[in-house]
């Protein structure tokens, strides 16, 4: 894979965007847009020590689980 020095990966571009859901791009496929949105949200939530799947808070002792969706902490 050739790295492009001028443009970072698309997920990096949107990572700190505050209005992520409001971005409209007519040339971007809906499935691709939703995939990027979900991955960026997940990475943002994980960086805030929240569930990467839904943004919920974790509970538990040794095994942390999300208090909203019940998934185990994976990071």
Secondary structure, 3 states (H helix, E strand, C coil): CCCCCCCCCHHHHHCCCCCHHHCCCCCCCHHHHHHHHHHHHHHHHHHCCCCCCCCCCEECCCCCEECCCCCECCC
